[in-house]
Amino acid sequence: PEAMQGFSGLSKNATAAGSIDEKTKEFIALAIGITQHCDGCIGFHAKALRRLGATKQEIAEVAAMCVYMGGGPALMYAADALRAFDQFEA
């Protein structure tokens, strides 16, 4: 519990708008989730990006950068990210 509270605080501070806006930070988080093969991360950040008004084209461009940098394994998770984004459609 205490560790989770610490992580929650870290998360809130890291994702808060500053020099980089919240949406851009969520794109970064999604890209890391894709390249690190983290299904839970992909779902969490795809949902956040849907809430922040991201478009499918923006998600596709982030996914393309992940495939460019991460190769075949990133391609599989990039497809998962696009599917997750679609699941959170309003």
Buried (B, 14 or more C-beta within 10 A) or exposed (E): EEEEEEEEEEEEEEBEEEEEEBBEBBBBBBBBBBBEBBEEBBBBBBBBBBEBEBEEEBBBEBBEBBBEEBEEEBBEBBEBBBEBBEEEEE
